[in-house]
Amino acid sequence: MANNMTSDGVHYLCDTDFPTFTGTLFILIFIISVIGNSLLLCVLFIYEGLKSITNIFILNLACSDLIFTITLPFWVVDHLHHWVFGDFVCKFMTAAFFVGLYSSVILLTAMTVARFIRVVLPNWKSNRARRKKCAIGACIAAWIISISASLSDAMKVKVEHWYGKNYCHDESEDKLGHYLQVSLLFFLPFAIIIFCYSAILKTVLQGLNRKKSRTVAVLLCIVAVFFICWGPYHIMLLIKALNTNKDCKVLKRLAVAYHICEMLAYSHCCMNPLLYMISQKLRKHLLNLLKCKSLCSKNKEEDSGQKTSGIQNVAFTVENYSVNTERHSDPFNSPS
């Protein structure tokens, strides 16, 4: 990634050769993420809609994962052949990388706070329409914050030529300040999420509501996987920023540890669609989508002249969804 180089050239002399299988791993992550998140978006738009607050957050998280995913092939080439794409692509991919990272953690935090209000503060004076507006506002704020922060990161990187190789790296001298910014946008939301889920789990265990327990368990898995994947990466960033030992062996060990944490972090973009499949309802929608049910059956009815029956089925479906929105629009079968 762009910011794992030093400006004094020491790191270049101790450059580490990463195994070629990591390129295959990154491409596999890229393929799974694109397919998984694209299918998730199709399921949301065709079967679920955006009637529930949970779906709004899931939609934005899928978009965030896809933005992050598009950077993976570029970092694969960077690892295997160093940077060959030019200065503009270096800045653009760095911006996309941090937009995906920052927006994910902010959206997860907002989703957790929304679930905290819904479960822990059920009597809080706020109707569903107002909560939905707040959720949309939180998503917009997440994108504004993440794009603003990523632009400052992108402006600091450029392509430089060292010892016959091009590197896309951070030219800023304030490495610690940069890592502190990245960590602040990671560990502060982590602390908020820990507080919220502690209260949520306490409330759910006392209430013994199975539907709410199922929803909280799925969302907790989503948050836990995010921090398991990205936590070691951010810890390594701080260790590298605070390290003053320029010994080549130390730098190579740090590079290997950083690369392992990097692979774990990058794998996260394909995790969420797999976690959402815990929901039986989403699995059913996915199977229907893959079998082209609803769409293909509708076209078949129209082609065979059964238009009246088709219209009645569609009308019944719309009516059913409108009547049961409050109960069934959440893909995890609980109120949002």
N, C-alpha and C positions, 0 to 999 in steps of 0.2 A: 504494500500500500504506500501511498505517496509520502507519508510522514515518518517512515521508519529509517530514513537516511540521516546522516550527520553532515554538517556543512564543512567540517575540517578535513574530510577525505580519509580519516582513519578507518571508518567503516568500509570504505571501498577496498582498501588494502586487505581487509580481513573478510571480504565478501564470502558468503556461505553458498555452496551449491546445493540447492534443494532437489530432492528426488523427483524424477519425472512423473511418478505416479500421482503426485499432488495435482498436476495439471489435469489428469483424468478425473480425479476426485472433484475438482472444482467444476469441470464441465458436466459431470453427473449431477452435482448440486444444482447447477444452472438449469439443466433439462427438467429435473423433478420440480424445481421451484416454478418455472414458467408454466408447466402443465398443471401442477397442483393449484397454484393461485389463479390461473385462468379459469379452470373448472369451478373453483370456488366462486369467482365473480359471476360466472354463468348461472350457477345454482341460485345465488342471491337475487339476480335480476329476473330470472325466469320463474322461480318457485316461491321465493321468500319475499322479495321486495324490501323496501327500507322502512317498513312500518314500525319496527322495534328499534330501540336504542342500541341494543346489542349488535344488530345487523349493520347499523351505521358505523360502529367502531370496527367490526370485522371487515367491512368494505374498505375502509381507509387503511387498515393494517395490511390487507392484501395488496393494495396499491403501493404501500410503503415497501413491502417485500419485493414487489416487481421492480420498483425503481432501484433498489439495492442490487437485485439480481442482474440487471443489465450491465453492471460494472464488472462482474466476475470474469468474463472472457478476457477483458483488458488486463486484469491483475494476473491472470494465468500467463499471458504472454510476457508480462513484466517479470514474473518469477523465472520463466524459462529462458527468455531472450533479452531481458531488460526492456526499457521503454523505447518503442519504435513508432509511436503515434503522433508525436509532435506536442507543442506546448498547449494549444487550445484544448485538445482531447485530455491532456493531463489535468488541466484545471476543471474541465467539465465532469470528468469521471470522479475526481476528488469531491466535487460538489454533490454529485449524485450519491456517492458513498455515504457522505455525512447526512444528506437529506434522509436517506433510508434509515440510518442509524438513529438520528435524533427524533425523527417523526415516530418511529416504532416505540421508543421508550416513553415519549410524551403521550402518545395515544393509549398505551397500556396503562399509564398512570391515570389518565382521564377515565378510562373504562373502569378501572378499579374504584376510583372515587364515586363514579355513578352507581356502581354496584353497592358500595358502602352506604350511600344515601338511601338506596332502594331497600336494603336488607336491615341495616342498623337503625335508620331513621325513617321508618315507614309512615310516621305521623307528621313528617316534615311537610309544611304547607306548600305544596307544589303539584299542580296537575300534570297529567301525562304530556300534554302539548307543550307546556313550559319546559319540562325535562328534556323533551326531544329537541327543542330550540337550543337549550344549553349544551346538549351533546353535539349538535351541528356546530355551534360556536366554538366548542372545545376543539373539534377537529380542524376548523379553520385556523384557530390560534396555533395549533400544533404544527400545521404546515407553514405558517408565517414565521414562527420561531425557528423551525428547523432549516428553512430556506435561508433566513437571515444569517444564522450561525454558520451554515455551510458555505455561504458566499465569502465570509471572512476567511475561512479555511482555504477556499479555492484560490483566493488572491495571493496567498503566501507560497503557493507551490509553483514550480517551473521546471523545465527540462534543462539539465546541465550535462556536459560531457566530461567523464572522468575515466582516465585510463582505457580509452577506446570503447567505452560503453556509455549509453545515455541513461540518465536516471530522472524520474519524476519525483522530486523531493521538496520538502519544506525548506525554503531558504531563510525563514525567520530565525533570528538568534534566540528568541524567547521560547525555547522548547518547553520549559516547565509550565509557562503560562498557557500554552496551547493544550498540554495534557491535562492541566487543571480544569480548563474549560470543558474538555471532553468528559472528564470524570465527574464534574459538577452536574452535567446534563445526564449522568448515568446514576451516580450514587445517591444524589438527592431524591430523584424519583423512586429509587429503590427503597429509601427510608420511608417515604410516604406510602408506598405499596405494602411494606411490612406492617406498618401501623394499621392501615385499612383492613388488610386481610386478617390480622389478629382479632380485630373487633368483629369482622364478618363471621369468622369461624366460631367465635364464642357465641354469637347470636344464633347461628344456624344450629349448633350443637344443642343449645338450650331449647330451641323451637322444634327440633326434630322434623322439619319440613323436608320431605324426600325430594320434591321437585326443586326447591331452592338449593338443597344440598348438592344435587346433580349439577346444576348450573354453576354453582360456586366451585365445585371440584374441577370442572372442565376449564373454567377461567383461571383458576389457581394453577393448573398444569401449564396453561399457555404462558402465564407470567413466570412460573418457575423455570420453564425451559429457556425462556429468553435470558434470564439472569445466569443460568448455568452455562449457556453458550457464550454470553458476552462478558460475564464477570471476570474470568481468567484473563481475557484479552485486555481489559482495562487495568487490571492489576499489573500486567506485564508492561503496559504503557508507562505507568508510574515508576516501576522499577527501572526501566530503561532511561526515563527522564532524570531519575535521581542518581543513576550510576555514574561514577567519576573514574572508574577503573578502565583504562584504555588498552589493557593487555589483550592481545589477539585471542587467546584462548577464552577469556571471559566474554569478549564480544561475540565469539562464535557460539558459545553456550547460550547466551542471551538470545541470539538470532534463532537458534533451534527451538528454544522454549517459546519464543514469540511466534514462530511459524506454526507450531502445534496449536497454540491458543487461537491463532488466526484461522486455521482450518476449522476449529470447533465453532468459532464465531460466525464464519461465513456459512456454515451449514444450517444456521438458524432460519434462513429465508425459505427453506423448504419444509420446515417443521410444522408451522401453523396449519396448513391444509391437512396434514396427517392428524394433528390433534383435534381439529374440528370434526373429523370423521368418527370421533368417539360418540357424537350425537347420532342416535338411530335415525332421527328425522332427516338430517343432512345426508346420511348414507343412502336413505331411500330416494331422496331427491337426485343424488349423484347417479344412482342406478337408472332412474327414469331418464336422466339426461343422456347417459351413454346409450340407452336403448332407444332414444328419440321418442319416448312416450309423450304424450300430450301434444307435441308439435306434429309428429308424423301421423298420429291417429286423427288429429284435427284435419290435416290436409287430405287424408284418405277419405274422411267422411264428406268433405266438400267435393272431392273428385267423383264420388259415387252418388252425388245428388242428395245426400242426407244433410242438407244445410240446416233444416229446422232443428233436428236433433242436436247438431253441433252447437247451434246458438243457445239452445236450452242448457246444454252442459256447461258452456262458458258462463252463462248467466248464473247458473247454480254455483259454480266455483267462485265467481266474484262475490255473490251474496254470502256464501259460506265464509270466505276470507274476511269480509267486512264485518260480519257478525262476531267472528271469533278472533279478531285481531288482537284483542287485549290478552287472550290466553295463548294463542298458537303462533303468533308472529315471531316469537323468540325461537331460534333454531334449537335451543336446549330445553324447550318445553317449560319455560318458566317466565313470569312477568319480567319485563325489562325495566 
